[in-house]
């Protein structure tokens, strides 16, 4: 794979996704060792450039980079020249001059990583941009689903919640569709954007939209609940959280109606008691913690693929 | 710089298209004493003589200088984006000899001193004719009316808070009523701000794909509907700026059927580009990087369905004419994240070339396009322009309809290099522009002077 950047999954073929998932399996093996460190990115500098607060994604990338023996620099928007009004392009030119091999970036505005990729000779990995994309999250979700089902093709995946503002949902739509799964988007109509109709889909993969969670969960092999943010109520998109909980919370009662053995997923951070019942989040069907562990493996695989010297994945 | 001492100009052997004078034939155009003197059958070359400039227009089209009632010159206050001088030069390079500049400068043109400043500066520059618009409301705040009668007397040809909608229906009603006194159009930017907060591109699947906040077409249509109802109720003169949706076209068509009188325009970019451009699509087959901030404009690029409806509306006259909405910005305003970028696209130097694309595709007739870019705009705004009738001001555009050229913004006269057409090919290019009876622009590679003194204003 000769890929400079990982910006979204829309330009990943099924083959390429497959190669990342296989790579992540090898990385999972590394993570199971007592000493989880391998040398392939020794001497490489990876910058975590986070313009938006993030704990889990940033730590996940940091661990992934360190496990591959890279040097990691964390830059957050506070305490840097960003606060002094420096433009994104200037920041990137500086990081370039300082010798960054890979920039992992999180930004509140959609498309920001595309701007960075134009100005950086090194690689850019998108760790979430606005509502647009979160490709590493989607890949770890694919990995986690496949770990349990050994396949993705033909599965029904219900993504429930605030689709409109969700980069996780968008990237999963691409990744799941490419791998042959059927995506069902569920939530209140105010939180589901226009995915178009036949012939006017802007290249988006076909998705099913269902406002009725109780109905669509019956077909679910996987239920992915998304974080619902309180400010959506202020924005007039929801009457209140009480009504949301009533209609869309993933409860034990609802989960019983899903297909037997259906997986429960959540990209985190969770609002327990809002989009998901605490008992479901920690129940036997939940793979939420597994997602977190797999996230490190996926990020190791991607870092290796964009910055590793060797073409194969012989990391041992 | 202009006025006295004009040489005579003979524009020889071109296809002369003057929709106002119902002319479309190979002919010679004579300019004498700063006015169109006569259009004569083509003759073999008269001997060059002192005081006569002869331009060879064979294989070229000769038409009235183009008229653009919707240009942002940014002067005063944002001279890093454009000045009256650079804008007026960009105009003549694009074939425009008459432009009306928008009032959303810094500070906005809401007082006589600023109208006079623009007229004085433009006159000193001496290229395209520049007519200022003034604001409808003081400070473009949408609350109190500006002194429209005083501003009109100073030279404001129309009134607009363009860039901002007038959300208060009572203010808009009073503006329309007051326009009956001054007999100048109230030019409105239609956008229901409650529906567009934070929006950066057209609402729809492309916005969904890109994760950008969508700007629904109805935000424009609701306001068009409101203002057409207000117009019906109180009268006055209304001009709808940059109409961009099929729904808006439909409202306008129905209002005209009810007998309402008003005018409406659309832009070259809304006639030739769609929201797919934001995602990197180009009809040329080239793929651009998504989130090109040069595709960010207000109103946003719409869908192919809207675009086709706009073309139909230009063809059947539902939309009266085409204006550029030339909106130059500095590099720093655009070299940033899509959500943070300024809205706007430059247009003066690419308008004719992009619109000729519609002619080459068979979507518009050439004489109709010229009509929409000249006399129709001039009529709506009562401007002495847009015609080659004998006695008219000698404002002439000469273009090669078939020359294919690549858009290189670094070569623009405009300070604004912000166009998603960069690197694209256009077929049709201005080769010379005569304005105020003088040669205001000459493309030396493409336009030969047969004889005479080369005089560039």
Interface residues (C-beta under 8 A of the other chain):
Chain A: X10 X87 X88 X89 X107 X109 X110 X111 X112 X114 X115 X118 X129 X130 X131 X132 X133 X167 X170 X193 X194 X195 X196 X200 X201 X202 X203 X204
Chain B: X203 X204 X205 X206 X207 X208 X209 X210 X211 X212 X213 X214 X276 X279 X289 X290 X291 X303 X332 X335 X336 X337 X338 X339 X340
